[in-house]
Amino acid sequence: MTPLIALLLLGGCSREEFHGGQTLTQTIAQAYADCNESEIRFLAGKQGMQTAFGNCGSNNFAHMSWSPNGRWLYFQLTHGGHLMDGEDKTILTVPTETPVANAAWLRDDLLAIPLGPAKDATSDKGRIALYNRTASTLDEVALDLTTPRDLQPGPTEGSLLLTGLDAAGARKVVVLDTATGATSPAFAWLDTVDAAAGSLVLSPAAGLVGVAGPDGGTLYKVDGTEIRRFPGAKRVVPHHEGRYVAIERDGDPVSPFDMRSWDELSEEARQRELARQEKWLENQPDWVVKEIVPPEVQVFDLQTNALYQVTSFWGDRFQWYAPRNYYASFVMFGIEGKQLNRNVALVDLREKLRMLENGQTPLGVEVLDAGTVVMAPVSPPTAPDAPTDPAAAAPTTEAAPD
């Protein structure tokens, strides 16, 4: 038993009570238990999710991004960026300094990586490293902005959209010509986003822009027309076909001592356990972590104005997976309301979206706003032919990166 668990137990009741078939001591210890690989594999399979790395590795992901063809996965840990090949499962180190934000793929073989100033630089201006995976070359483009982030392919070939801080501390939204190093305003109607908490996601194919800040997120057309606001949103991610939008937000706080998947307890037993835990936590010192805030994903349907909450998983860094239509990828935080070891996950949302279009509510989705009733059946989303097998595109390795 670790010292932390021992301290928690000493601050609790002296009498053991049984909670769903186990003692309170066992319940507390479970909150700090080691990773259970078979449990994660079972829950992921149950929800149709594939994980890219070993389920119990040190998966401390800062960022991740799939290449356009779905074969290469860029992932960033605390000490640098790496590439995983989805075909032979090899992992390569991207030869740059530690990136300051997420990288973006401009082509299947070209990755744009945001960097801070060079160690010997006299300026604090940032840089963009262009790593050509095929040629194993690395070029740099100097910026007139600091702390670049929100990198993504721009509206024209070879261009890169990004945000960065100017001399006055405003986070400007610009398009970088990677060939010349020249920057220009990205939008006539959007000059800046919030310097600290702002995020921006552009879908050129859909003609949509998602902007978020401290007050929530907003979906716009590329001409600046506002479509809808999403209170509490931290990122707004349009799908490339323009019908669906993913919204990242903080979920409701939950107790770290109630980490149970859906089938572990009956509802009656769960309520009894929650009441006991609440009473126990009242006697604990302030330094005991009593709540965690899980990252949640919602989906908005622009055709019906319906808003859905995904309850089958917790996660963030959401992106629509381009090679397979209506697949999604994200950094997994938990499954079925239970926090688990982090991983990069891939999930097929087609069937859930098809059922929602037909007025059915699939398992793992909650309807927050039914929107407008669709009188005529809507054609279900279909996945176009793609050369990449989704199982290969979401590789599984025996060991995760350190």
C-alpha positions in Angstrom: 0.0 0.0 0.0 1.5 3.4 -1.0 1.9 6.1 1.7 -0.7 8.3 -0.1 -3.3 5.6 0.2 -2.4 4.9 3.8 -2.8 8.6 4.7 -6.2 8.7 3.0 -7.3 5.6 5.0 -6.2 7.0 8.3 -8.3 10.1 7.7 -11.4 8.0 7.1 -13.8 6.0 9.3 -12.4 3.3 11.5 -15.2 0.9 10.6 -15.0 -0.8 7.2 -18.2 -0.6 5.1 -18.9 -2.7 2.0 -19.3 -0.8 -1.3 -20.6 -2.8 -4.2 -19.0 -6.1 -3.0 -15.8 -4.5 -1.7 -14.7 -2.6 1.4 -14.1 1.1 1.5 -10.4 0.4 1.8 -10.5 -1.4 -1.5 -12.5 1.3 -3.1 -9.9 4.0 -2.2 -7.0 1.8 -3.2 -8.7 1.2 -6.6 -8.5 4.9 -7.3 -4.7 4.7 -7.2 -4.4 1.2 -8.6 -2.0 0.3 -11.3 -3.2 0.3 -15.0 -5.2 -2.8 -15.9 -4.4 -3.6 -19.5 -7.1 -6.2 -20.0 -9.8 -3.9 -18.6 -8.8 -1.1 -21.1 -8.8 -3.6 -24.0 -12.2 -4.9 -23.0 -13.8 -1.5 -22.6 -12.2 -0.1 -25.8 -13.4 -3.2 -27.8 -16.9 -2.9 -26.3 -17.1 0.7 -27.6 -15.5 0.0 -31.0 -12.4 1.9 -30.2 -8.8 1.2 -31.4 -5.9 2.4 -29.4 -2.6 3.3 -31.0 -0.2 2.5 -28.2 0.2 0.0 -25.4 -2.7 0.4 -23.0 -0.5 0.7 -19.9 2.5 2.7 -21.3 3.6 6.1 -20.1 1.4 7.8 -22.6 1.8 11.4 -21.5 0.7 12.9 -24.8 0.9 16.7 -25.3 -0.4 16.6 -28.9 -1.1 14.3 -31.8 -2.0 14.5 -35.5 -2.6 12.0 -38.3 -1.2 12.4 -41.7 -3.7 13.0 -44.5 -3.4 9.4 -45.7 -3.8 8.1 -42.2 -0.6 6.1 -42.2 1.6 8.3 -40.1 0.8 9.5 -36.5 2.7 12.4 -35.2 2.6 12.5 -31.4 4.3 14.8 -28.9 5.5 13.9 -25.5 7.0 16.2 -22.9 10.5 16.0 -24.4 9.8 16.1 -28.2 7.9 14.9 -31.2 7.8 11.5 -32.8 6.2 9.7 -35.8 4.7 6.2 -35.8 4.4 4.3 -39.0 1.0 2.6 -39.1 2.2 -0.2 -41.4 5.3 -1.5 -39.7 4.7 0.0 -36.3 8.2 1.7 -36.1 8.6 4.9 -34.2 10.9 7.7 -35.4 12.0 10.8 -33.5 11.4 14.1 -35.2 14.8 15.9 -35.1 13.8 19.2 -33.6 13.9 21.0 -30.3 10.8 20.6 -28.1 7.8 22.0 -30.0 5.7 24.7 -28.4 2.4 23.5 -29.7 0.9 20.9 -32.0 2.4 20.2 -35.4 0.4 20.1 -38.7 0.7 18.0 -41.8 0.9 19.9 -45.1 1.4 16.7 -47.1 1.8 13.0 -46.3 5.5 13.6 -46.2 5.7 17.2 -44.9 5.2 18.2 -41.3 5.1 21.8 -40.0 6.3 22.0 -36.4 6.1 25.2 -34.2 9.2 26.1 -32.3 10.3 28.9 -29.9 13.3 31.1 -30.5 16.7 29.4 -31.1 18.9 29.1 -28.0 21.4 31.7 -29.2 18.7 34.1 -30.7 18.6 37.7 -29.7 14.9 37.8 -30.4 12.0 35.9 -28.8 10.4 35.3 -32.3 9.2 31.8 -33.1 10.0 29.5 -36.0 8.3 26.9 -38.1 10.3 23.8 -38.8 9.4 22.0 -42.0 10.3 18.3 -41.7 10.3 16.3 -44.9 9.9 12.7 -43.8 10.8 11.1 -47.1 13.9 13.1 -47.7 14.8 13.4 -44.0 15.4 17.1 -44.4 14.7 19.9 -42.0 14.2 23.5 -43.0 13.2 26.5 -40.8 11.0 29.5 -41.5 11.4 32.5 -39.3 8.3 34.2 -37.9 7.6 37.8 -36.8 5.4 36.4 -34.1 6.1 34.5 -30.8 4.7 31.3 -29.4 3.0 30.0 -32.6 0.2 27.5 -32.3 -3.1 26.4 -33.9 -1.1 25.2 -36.9 -3.1 23.7 -39.8 -3.1 23.6 -43.6 -3.9 26.9 -45.1 -6.4 27.7 -47.8 -3.8 27.2 -50.6 -1.2 24.6 -51.4 1.9 25.1 -49.4 0.3 27.6 -47.0 0.0 27.3 -43.3 -2.6 28.9 -41.0 -1.4 29.7 -37.5 -1.8 32.1 -34.6 1.0 33.9 -32.8 1.6 36.8 -30.4 2.7 40.2 -31.8 4.7 42.8 -30.0 1.6 44.1 -28.2 0.7 40.6 -26.9 -2.3 40.1 -29.3 -2.6 36.6 -30.8 -2.8 37.3 -34.5 -4.4 34.9 -37.0 -2.2 34.7 -40.1 -1.4 32.6 -43.2 2.2 31.7 -43.7 3.6 31.1 -47.2 6.1 28.4 -46.4 8.1 29.0 -49.6 8.7 32.7 -49.0 8.2 33.1 -45.2 5.7 35.9 -45.9 2.6 36.2 -43.7 -0.8 37.8 -44.4 -4.0 38.1 -42.5 -6.1 34.9 -42.7 -9.5 36.6 -42.5 -10.7 40.1 -43.0 -13.2 39.7 -40.2 -11.0 37.9 -37.6 -7.8 39.6 -36.7 -7.0 37.9 -33.3 -8.1 35.2 -30.9 -7.8 35.2 -27.2 -4.1 35.4 -26.3 -4.2 32.8 -23.5 -7.1 30.4 -24.1 -8.1 31.0 -27.7 -8.2 28.2 -30.3 -9.0 28.2 -34.0 -9.9 25.3 -36.4 -10.4 25.9 -40.1 -12.0 23.5 -42.5 -11.3 24.9 -46.0 -13.4 22.2 -47.7 -16.5 22.9 -45.6 -15.9 26.7 -45.6 -16.2 26.7 -41.8 -14.2 28.1 -38.9 -14.4 27.2 -35.2 -13.2 29.8 -32.8 -13.0 29.4 -29.0 -11.9 31.4 -26.0 -12.7 31.9 -22.3 -16.4 32.6 -23.0 -16.9 29.5 -25.1 -16.8 28.8 -28.8 -18.5 30.0 -32.0 -18.9 28.4 -35.4 -18.5 30.8 -38.4 -18.6 30.6 -42.2 -15.3 31.6 -43.7 -16.9 35.0 -44.7 -17.5 35.7 -41.0 -21.2 34.8 -40.8 -21.9 33.5 -37.3 -23.7 30.2 -37.3 -24.0 29.2 -33.6 -22.4 29.7 -30.3 -21.4 27.0 -27.9 -21.1 28.1 -24.2 -18.2 26.4 -22.5 -16.5 25.1 -25.7 -12.7 25.0 -25.7 -12.4 23.8 -29.3 -14.9 23.8 -32.2 -13.9 21.3 -34.9 -15.9 21.2 -38.2 -16.0 18.1 -40.3 -14.7 18.5 -43.9 -18.2 17.8 -45.4 -19.7 20.6 -43.4 -22.6 18.8 -41.7 -21.2 17.9 -38.3 -19.1 19.8 -35.8 -17.3 18.4 -32.8 -17.1 20.5 -29.6 -14.6 20.0 -26.9 -15.6 21.1 -23.4 -15.0 20.4 -19.7 -17.4 17.9 -18.3 -19.1 18.0 -15.0 -16.7 17.2 -12.0 -16.7 13.6 -10.9 -15.2 11.9 -7.9 -12.0 9.9 -8.5 -13.4 7.4 -6.0 -16.3 6.5 -8.3 -14.4 5.2 -11.3 -16.8 2.5 -12.4 -17.7 1.5 -15.9 -21.3 1.1 -16.9 -21.8 -2.6 -16.1 -19.8 -2.7 -12.8 -22.7 -1.7 -10.5 -26.4 -1.5 -10.6 -27.8 2.0 -10.3 -29.1 1.3 -6.8 -25.7 0.1 -5.6 -24.0 3.0 -7.3 -26.2 5.6 -5.4 -25.5 3.8 -2.1 -21.8 3.9 -2.8 -21.8 7.6 -3.8 -23.6 8.5 -0.6 -21.0 6.7 1.5 -18.1 8.3 -0.4 -19.6 11.8 0.0 -19.8 11.2 3.8 -16.3 9.9 3.9 -14.8 12.8 1.8 -16.3 15.4 4.2 -13.8 14.3 6.8 -10.7 14.5 4.5 -8.1 17.3 4.5 -8.2 19.9 1.8 -5.2 18.5 -0.1 -7.1 15.3 -1.0 -8.3 15.5 -4.6 -12.0 15.1 -4.3 -13.0 15.9 -7.9 -11.6 15.7 -11.4 -12.9 17.4 -14.5 -13.0 15.1 -17.5 -12.8 16.4 -21.1 -16.0 15.7 -23.0 -16.9 15.8 -26.7 -20.2 17.0 -28.1 -21.4 16.7 -31.8 -23.6 19.4 -33.4 -25.6 18.6 -36.6 -25.9 21.7 -38.8 -28.7 20.1 -40.9 -31.0 19.6 -37.9 -29.5 21.9 -35.3 -29.4 19.0 -32.9 -26.7 18.8 -30.2 -25.5 15.5 -28.9 -23.2 14.5 -25.9 -20.8 11.6 -26.4 -20.9 9.6 -23.2 -19.1 6.4 -24.3 -15.7 8.1 -23.9 -13.8 11.1 -22.4 -11.1 12.8 -24.5 -9.7 15.8 -26.1 -7.3 16.8 -29.0 -10.2 15.7 -31.3 -9.8 15.5 -35.0 -11.9 14.0 -37.8 -9.9 11.2 -39.3 -9.7 12.0 -43.0 -9.0 8.6 -44.7 -12.2 7.1 -43.3 -15.3 9.3 -43.4 -16.9 9.9 -40.0 -14.1 8.2 -38.1 -12.7 10.3 -35.3 -9.4 10.3 -33.3 -8.6 11.9 -29.9 -6.4 11.5 -26.9 -8.4 9.2 -24.7 -9.0 10.2 -21.0 -11.6 7.5 -20.1 -14.2 5.1 -21.3 -17.8 4.7 -20.0 -17.3 7.3 -17.3 -14.1 5.7 -15.9 -10.7 7.4 -16.1 -8.1 5.2 -17.7 -4.5 5.4 -18.9 -4.2 7.9 -21.7 -3.9 6.8 -25.3 -4.5 7.9 -28.9 -7.8 6.3 -29.9 -9.7 5.9 -33.2 -13.5 5.3 -33.3 -16.0 4.9 -36.1 -19.0 7.3 -35.5 -20.9 6.4 -38.7 -23.4 4.0 -37.1 -24.2 6.4 -34.2 -24.7 9.3 -36.6 -26.9 7.1 -38.9 -29.1 6.1 -35.9 -29.4 9.7 -34.8 -30.5 10.8 -38.3 -33.3 8.2 -38.1 -34.6 9.3 -34.7 -32.9 6.6 -32.7 -30.5 7.3 -29.7 -27.6 4.9 -29.8 -25.8 3.6 -26.7 -23.1 6.1 -25.7 -24.9 9.2 -26.9 -27.2 11.6 -25.1 -29.5 14.1 -26.9 -28.9 17.6 -25.4 -31.0 19.4 -28.0 -33.2 17.6 -30.5 -33.2 20.5 -32.9 -35.5 20.4 -35.9 -37.3 17.2 -36.8 -36.3 15.9 -40.2 -39.5 15.0 -42.1 -37.7 13.0 -44.9 -35.1 10.4 -44.2 -31.5 11.7 -44.5 -29.0 9.7 -46.4 -26.7 8.0 -43.8 -23.0 9.0 -43.9 -20.9 6.5 -45.9 -17.2 6.0 -45.9 -15.5 6.5 -49.3 -13.1 3.8 -50.6 -9.7 4.3 -49.0 -6.5 2.4 -49.4 -5.8 2.4 -45.7 -7.3 -0.3 -43.5 -8.5 1.4 -40.3 -7.1 -1.3 -38.2 -3.7 -0.7 -39.8 -4.2 3.1 -39.6 -4.6 2.9 -35.8 -1.6 0.7 -35.0 -1.3 -1.1 -31.8 2.1 -1.7 -30.2 3.1 -3.8 -27.3 4.9 -0.9 -25.5 4.1 2.8 -25.5 6.7 5.5 -25.7 8.3 6.5 -22.4 
